[in-house]
Amino acid sequence: MTVRLDVRKLTREAFGPFGEVMETDGAEVRLINGGTTERFHALAQAQTGEGAAIVSIFRGQPRRFPYSLTMMERHPLGSQAFYPLQDRPWLVVAAQDVDGRPGVPAVFLASGAQGVNYRANVWHHPLMALDSVSDFLVVDREGEGNNLEEYDYPEPFEIIWS
């Protein structure tokens, strides 16, 4: 039996159990470089444990809908942040941990001006671009140890997007 998932607007409050929403609205602003640059300060905190923080660009292919969500992943040794490089909406999917497995996923619609930082050990779906190929700046952990766990749901969930 396939369970349909509702897509909710991405807000700091709704996403709070999974990590931080990164956006300039409401952020602490510091003027730097002689007042020529606004720094939107500490939008998220990278967790790296014994590893190092690395910065990458991921190029996401658009998903086809309805989408059958069958798996989730998590990174037990560090956080993982995604920030879109184009002003395009995208989907964010995360789930609470239930006895070492992901629970029912929560699906959020992020604007092209919102990023997220999944805390270490938070279940989430891989990158979900919408409509067209999209680039994302990604900050995550590199180093010793296995920093990837995957889980396949016994029954799929369905995401409708139009």
Contacts in CASP RR format, 6 or more apart in sequence:
PFRMAT RR
TARGET T0000
AUTHOR 0000-0000-0000
METHOD contacts of the structure
MODEL  1
MTVRLDVRKLTREAFGPFGEVMETDGAEVRLINGGTTERFHALAQAQTGE
GAAIVSIFRGQPRRFPYSLTMMERHPLGSQAFYPLQDRPWLVVAAQDVDG
RPGVPAVFLASGAQGVNYRANVWHHPLMALDSVSDFLVVDREGEGNNLEE
YDYPEPFEIIWS
1 155 0 8 1.000
2 68 0 8 1.000
2 155 0 8 1.000
2 156 0 8 1.000
2 157 0 8 1.000
2 158 0 8 1.000
3 104 0 8 1.000
3 155 0 8 1.000
3 157 0 8 1.000
3 158 0 8 1.000
4 157 0 8 1.000
4 158 0 8 1.000
4 159 0 8 1.000
4 160 0 8 1.000
5 69 0 8 1.000
5 104 0 8 1.000
5 105 0 8 1.000
5 106 0 8 1.000
5 107 0 8 1.000
5 157 0 8 1.000
5 158 0 8 1.000
5 159 0 8 1.000
6 107 0 8 1.000
7 91 0 8 1.000
7 107 0 8 1.000
7 108 0 8 1.000
7 109 0 8 1.000
7 159 0 8 1.000
7 160 0 8 1.000
7 161 0 8 1.000
8 14 0 8 1.000
8 106 0 8 1.000
8 107 0 8 1.000
8 108 0 8 1.000
8 109 0 8 1.000
9 108 0 8 1.000
9 109 0 8 1.000
10 21 0 8 1.000
10 92 0 8 1.000
10 108 0 8 1.000
10 109 0 8 1.000
10 110 0 8 1.000
10 111 0 8 1.000
10 114 0 8 1.000
10 116 0 8 1.000
11 21 0 8 1.000
12 20 0 8 1.000
12 21 0 8 1.000
14 106 0 8 1.000
14 108 0 8 1.000
15 21 0 8 1.000
15 92 0 8 1.000
15 94 0 8 1.000
15 108 0 8 1.000
15 116 0 8 1.000
17 94 0 8 1.000
17 96 0 8 1.000
18 94 0 8 1.000
18 106 0 8 1.000
18 116 0 8 1.000
18 118 0 8 1.000
18 119 0 8 1.000
18 122 0 8 1.000
18 124 0 8 1.000
19 44 0 8 1.000
19 79 0 8 1.000
19 116 0 8 1.000
19 117 0 8 1.000
19 118 0 8 1.000
19 119 0 8 1.000
19 122 0 8 1.000
20 43 0 8 1.000
20 44 0 8 1.000
20 45 0 8 1.000
20 116 0 8 1.000
20 117 0 8 1.000
21 110 0 8 1.000
21 114 0 8 1.000
21 115 0 8 1.000
21 116 0 8 1.000
22 43 0 8 1.000
22 44 0 8 1.000
22 81 0 8 1.000
22 83 0 8 1.000
22 114 0 8 1.000
22 115 0 8 1.000
22 116 0 8 1.000
22 117 0 8 1.000
23 43 0 8 1.000
23 111 0 8 1.000
23 113 0 8 1.000
23 114 0 8 1.000
23 115 0 8 1.000
24 40 0 8 1.000
24 113 0 8 1.000
25 113 0 8 1.000
27 40 0 8 1.000
27 41 0 8 1.000
27 43 0 8 1.000
28 40 0 8 1.000
28 41 0 8 1.000
28 42 0 8 1.000
29 38 0 8 1.000
29 39 0 8 1.000
29 40 0 8 1.000
29 41 0 8 1.000
30 38 0 8 1.000
30 39 0 8 1.000
30 41 0 8 1.000
31 37 0 8 1.000
31 38 0 8 1.000
31 39 0 8 1.000
32 38 0 8 1.000
32 39 0 8 1.000
43 117 0 8 1.000
44 79 0 8 1.000
44 81 0 8 1.000
44 117 0 8 1.000
45 79 0 8 1.000
45 117 0 8 1.000
46 53 0 8 1.000
46 78 0 8 1.000
46 79 0 8 1.000
46 81 0 8 1.000
46 117 0 8 1.000
46 139 0 8 1.000
46 140 0 8 1.000
46 141 0 8 1.000
47 78 0 8 1.000
47 79 0 8 1.000
47 119 0 8 1.000
47 120 0 8 1.000
47 141 0 8 1.000
48 77 0 8 1.000
48 78 0 8 1.000
48 79 0 8 1.000
48 141 0 8 1.000
49 77 0 8 1.000
49 78 0 8 1.000
49 120 0 8 1.000
49 141 0 8 1.000
50 77 0 8 1.000
50 143 0 8 1.000
50 144 0 8 1.000
51 77 0 8 1.000
51 141 0 8 1.000
51 142 0 8 1.000
51 143 0 8 1.000
51 144 0 8 1.000
52 141 0 8 1.000
52 142 0 8 1.000
52 143 0 8 1.000
53 139 0 8 1.000
53 140 0 8 1.000
53 141 0 8 1.000
54 139 0 8 1.000
54 140 0 8 1.000
54 141 0 8 1.000
54 142 0 8 1.000
55 137 0 8 1.000
55 138 0 8 1.000
55 139 0 8 1.000
56 137 0 8 1.000
56 138 0 8 1.000
56 139 0 8 1.000
56 140 0 8 1.000
57 85 0 8 1.000
57 135 0 8 1.000
57 136 0 8 1.000
57 137 0 8 1.000
57 138 0 8 1.000
58 82 0 8 1.000
58 127 0 8 1.000
58 135 0 8 1.000
58 136 0 8 1.000
58 138 0 8 1.000
59 133 0 8 1.000
59 134 0 8 1.000
59 135 0 8 1.000
59 136 0 8 1.000
60 127 0 8 1.000
60 129 0 8 1.000
60 133 0 8 1.000
60 134 0 8 1.000
60 135 0 8 1.000
60 136 0 8 1.000
61 129 0 8 1.000
61 133 0 8 1.000
62 129 0 8 1.000
62 130 0 8 1.000
62 131 0 8 1.000
62 132 0 8 1.000
62 133 0 8 1.000
62 134 0 8 1.000
63 91 0 8 1.000
63 128 0 8 1.000
63 129 0 8 1.000
63 130 0 8 1.000
63 161 0 8 1.000
65 159 0 8 1.000
65 160 0 8 1.000
65 161 0 8 1.000
65 162 0 8 1.000
66 158 0 8 1.000
66 159 0 8 1.000
66 160 0 8 1.000
66 161 0 8 1.000
67 128 0 8 1.000
67 158 0 8 1.000
67 159 0 8 1.000
67 161 0 8 1.000
68 156 0 8 1.000
68 157 0 8 1.000
68 158 0 8 1.000
69 93 0 8 1.000
69 105 0 8 1.000
69 125 0 8 1.000
69 153 0 8 1.000
69 156 0 8 1.000
69 157 0 8 1.000
69 158 0 8 1.000
69 159 0 8 1.000
70 152 0 8 1.000
70 153 0 8 1.000
70 156 0 8 1.000
70 157 0 8 1.000
71 125 0 8 1.000
71 150 0 8 1.000
71 151 0 8 1.000
71 152 0 8 1.000
71 153 0 8 1.000
72 93 0 8 1.000
72 95 0 8 1.000
72 102 0 8 1.000
72 105 0 8 1.000
72 123 0 8 1.000
72 124 0 8 1.000
72 125 0 8 1.000
72 150 0 8 1.000
72 151 0 8 1.000
72 153 0 8 1.000
73 123 0 8 1.000
73 124 0 8 1.000
73 125 0 8 1.000
73 126 0 8 1.000
73 148 0 8 1.000
73 149 0 8 1.000
73 150 0 8 1.000
73 151 0 8 1.000
74 97 0 8 1.000
74 102 0 8 1.000
74 118 0 8 1.000
74 121 0 8 1.000
74 122 0 8 1.000
74 123 0 8 1.000
74 124 0 8 1.000
74 148 0 8 1.000
74 149 0 8 1.000
75 118 0 8 1.000
75 120 0 8 1.000
75 121 0 8 1.000
75 140 0 8 1.000
75 141 0 8 1.000
75 147 0 8 1.000
75 148 0 8 1.000
75 149 0 8 1.000
76 120 0 8 1.000
76 121 0 8 1.000
76 146 0 8 1.000
76 147 0 8 1.000
76 149 0 8 1.000
77 120 0 8 1.000
77 141 0 8 1.000
77 143 0 8 1.000
77 145 0 8 1.000
77 146 0 8 1.000
77 147 0 8 1.000
78 120 0 8 1.000
78 121 0 8 1.000
78 140 0 8 1.000
78 141 0 8 1.000
78 147 0 8 1.000
79 117 0 8 1.000
79 118 0 8 1.000
79 119 0 8 1.000
79 120 0 8 1.000
79 139 0 8 1.000
79 140 0 8 1.000
79 141 0 8 1.000
80 117 0 8 1.000
80 118 0 8 1.000
80 124 0 8 1.000
80 138 0 8 1.000
80 139 0 8 1.000
80 140 0 8 1.000
80 141 0 8 1.000
81 115 0 8 1.000
81 116 0 8 1.000
81 117 0 8 1.000
81 118 0 8 1.000
81 138 0 8 1.000
81 139 0 8 1.000
81 140 0 8 1.000
82 92 0 8 1.000
82 115 0 8 1.000
82 116 0 8 1.000
82 117 0 8 1.000
82 127 0 8 1.000
82 136 0 8 1.000
82 137 0 8 1.000
82 138 0 8 1.000
83 115 0 8 1.000
83 136 0 8 1.000
83 137 0 8 1.000
83 138 0 8 1.000
84 90 0 8 1.000
84 110 0 8 1.000
84 112 0 8 1.000
84 113 0 8 1.000
84 114 0 8 1.000
84 115 0 8 1.000
84 134 0 8 1.000
84 135 0 8 1.000
84 136 0 8 1.000
85 134 0 8 1.000
85 135 0 8 1.000
85 136 0 8 1.000
85 137 0 8 1.000
86 112 0 8 1.000
86 134 0 8 1.000
86 135 0 8 1.000
87 111 0 8 1.000
87 112 0 8 1.000
87 113 0 8 1.000
88 112 0 8 1.000
88 129 0 8 1.000
88 130 0 8 1.000
88 131 0 8 1.000
88 132 0 8 1.000
88 134 0 8 1.000
89 109 0 8 1.000
89 110 0 8 1.000
89 111 0 8 1.000
89 112 0 8 1.000
89 130 0 8 1.000
89 131 0 8 1.000
90 110 0 8 1.000
90 112 0 8 1.000
90 127 0 8 1.000
90 128 0 8 1.000
90 129 0 8 1.000
90 130 0 8 1.000
90 134 0 8 1.000
90 136 0 8 1.000
91 107 0 8 1.000
91 108 0 8 1.000
91 109 0 8 1.000
91 110 0 8 1.000
91 128 0 8 1.000
91 130 0 8 1.000
91 159 0 8 1.000
91 161 0 8 1.000
92 107 0 8 1.000
92 108 0 8 1.000
92 109 0 8 1.000
92 110 0 8 1.000
92 115 0 8 1.000
92 116 0 8 1.000
92 124 0 8 1.000
92 128 0 8 1.000
93 105 0 8 1.000
93 106 0 8 1.000
93 107 0 8 1.000
93 108 0 8 1.000
93 124 0 8 1.000
93 125 0 8 1.000
93 128 0 8 1.000
93 159 0 8 1.000
94 105 0 8 1.000
94 106 0 8 1.000
94 108 0 8 1.000
94 118 0 8 1.000
94 122 0 8 1.000
94 123 0 8 1.000
94 124 0 8 1.000
94 125 0 8 1.000
95 102 0 8 1.000
95 103 0 8 1.000
95 104 0 8 1.000
95 105 0 8 1.000
95 106 0 8 1.000
95 123 0 8 1.000
95 124 0 8 1.000
96 102 0 8 1.000
96 103 0 8 1.000
96 123 0 8 1.000
97 103 0 8 1.000
97 121 0 8 1.000
97 122 0 8 1.000
97 123 0 8 1.000
101 151 0 8 1.000
102 123 0 8 1.000
102 151 0 8 1.000
102 153 0 8 1.000
103 123 0 8 1.000
104 157 0 8 1.000
105 123 0 8 1.000
105 125 0 8 1.000
105 157 0 8 1.000
107 159 0 8 1.000
110 116 0 8 1.000
117 139 0 8 1.000
118 124 0 8 1.000
123 151 0 8 1.000
127 136 0 8 1.000
130 161 0 8 1.000
141 147 0 8 1.000
END
